[in-house]
């Protein structure tokens, strides 16, 4: 039996990963399209239409042929565009920039309202999504469902996100990733999650207006608990699970809105909208 050779980092860069995560927030490659029933066909049609709409918006914008300007993202205790705390991630960013010179290829900042009522805690940038555009969930499949749902609930000014400087505004909501740099194979290591947690902790401490935190996947859930010094044993992850935090604040869990989860119907558009709609109600919106 011939041993299979492990692909090089450069080889991995040339393949577009699905940017998908499983129910626990672990990033995985997308499987073939599952055969849906009547409801599944409806969901698939909605996502196909949203994907086409996003592609048209990108084409109209020139598809972001230039690298975002670093001066647009000043450093503070919550974010550093030149952070190199994680050697593996810093090296991967340098290699991806060499392959894709127009990509952002730096830590991705949080995005949204300065004094939000709701905060979404995601996982990490996708190689061809936020790592390219410098905005969370922008340019990848997960962002199609996310931004359309936020728009439907009155939390976004438009249903598509194209680039860091397009007209989109988030209303009463902010998005923060547990890990700010794209990891190889979309899988951050535990020590990388821990190092980046200092930034998440600082941002959460600064956002005193927040009433509801929505964790997208288990990694986002666990990263939030670490940032808040809360014990995982008292807050079990589960889709649509609600965790009172005291002082009229809540943590709500959701499966990640990834290609893998939506194609396997672990997460449907209706399920996702229900969770975010509940977040709006708890936040008083």
PyMOL commands that set and color helices and strands:
alter all, ss='L'
color gray80, all
select helices_A, chain A and resi 9-14+38-60+70-72+87-99+130-133+141-152+184-186+190-206+218-227+232-234+259-263+269-282
alter helices_A, ss='H'
color red, helices_A
select strands_A, chain A and resi 20-21+27-28+111-112+118-122+173-177+212-216+242-246+249-254
alter strands_A, ss='S'
color yellow, strands_A
deselect
rebuild
show_as cartoon
